[in-house]
Amino acid sequence: MSIDWSHFTPISAAAGGLLIGLSVAMMLLLMGRIAGISGIVGGLLRPRNAGDAMWRLAFILGISLAPLVYRLFAELPEIHIDSSWLSIILAGILVGFGSRLGSGCTSGHGVCGLSRLSPRSVVATATFMGTGFLTVFAVRHLLP
Amino acid sequence: MIILLSFSIGLIFGLGLIVSGMGDPVKVLSFLDIAGSWDPSLMFVMGGAIAVGFVAFRVGGRRNVSFLGKPMQIPLLKQIDLRLVGGSALFGVGWGLAGICPGPGFVLLGFGAMKGAVFVLALLVGMFIYEAVSRLIASPRP
């Protein structure tokens, strides 16, 4: 292992993290809910009533419009998606299915769950980080 | 009112993802590539978010209703089972394949990235498969 100092951005990373934390805190203290993206999206496929669908859609719209709002104040950072179309499709299906089966993703387990010291979330986070590390290792260092 | 609040909470989350650099899948993959040249930034994102989240859950964890009078809906499950571990394992494989998890998927959609849009579609397909399978298992055979 060697640290990539040229791309390591601890300050902006922590600043963005604080914003994510603020969002999590508002969701909990005002809405009484966990800011878990997979749970919020997944709930749309299991509709209860119109009001339940509306707050979920509004939240997802908020995340999706973030780049447009960011652009009003500063130049958007560049994004790079190197993965092939096939990898993207397979990744999306696995992320969607796996996060629902495991009851959470990086936000629900990784941020909210660890924040409330939930043993289930500690196990979930260790597991998805582990298989994430292994997958990248296989793709970048084992496959030709 | 709640709709506008929910929109704002989502917007702040999305802005946090952009500021932190986690909207860029290559940066996330650089975190997951511990055998290559490693970018530990994602640890600092989680650290910042958990620092605020920890305080929020200390304050909110014992309340029955939120500060707006909404019922607190915090998961009560305790058991660590195959669903949790298996689901998380599959999620991690998908995360490692593209460097995109659900939140950044929607941010990439907003960036106007075609691959972001395709990821979100595939994400919804994966969630739909989960719903279909769990309904199949829950209902007795005719």
Interface residues (C-beta under 8 A of the other chain):
Chain A: M1 S2 I3 D4 H7 F8 T9 P10 S12 A13 A14 A15 G16 G17 L18 L19 I20 G21 L22 S23 V24 A25 M26 M27 L28 L29 L30 M31 G32 R33 I34 A35 I37 S38 V41 G42 L45 R46 M54 W55 R56 A58 F59 I60 L61 G62 I63 S64 L65 A66 P67 L68 V69 Y70 L76 P77 E78 I79 H80 I81 D82 S83 W85 S87 I88 I89 L90 A91 G92 I93 L94 V95 G96 F97 G98 S99 R100 L101 G102 S103 G104 C105 T106 S107 H109 G110 V111 C112 L114 S115 R116 S118 P119 R120 V123 A124 T125 T127 F128 M129 G130 T131 G132 F133 L134 T135 V136 F137 V139 R140 H141
Chain B: I2 I3 L4 L5 S6 F7 S8 I9 G10 L11 I12 F13 G14 L15 G16 L17 I18 V19 S20 G21 M22 G23 D24 P25 V26 K27 L29 S30 L32 D33 I34 A35 G36 S37 W38 D39 P40 S41 L42 M43 F44 V45 M46 G47 G48 A49 I50 A51 V52 G53 F54 V55 A56 F57 V59 G60 G61 V65 S66 F67 L68 K70 P71 M72 Q73 I74 P75 L77 K78 Q79 I80 R83 L84 V85 G86 G87 S88 A89 L90 F91 G92 V93 G94 W95 G96 L97 A98 G99 I100 C101 P102 G103 G105 F106 V107 L108 L109 G110 F111 G112 A113 K115 G116 V118 F119 V120 L121 A122 L123 L124 V125 G126 M127 F128 I129 Y130 E131
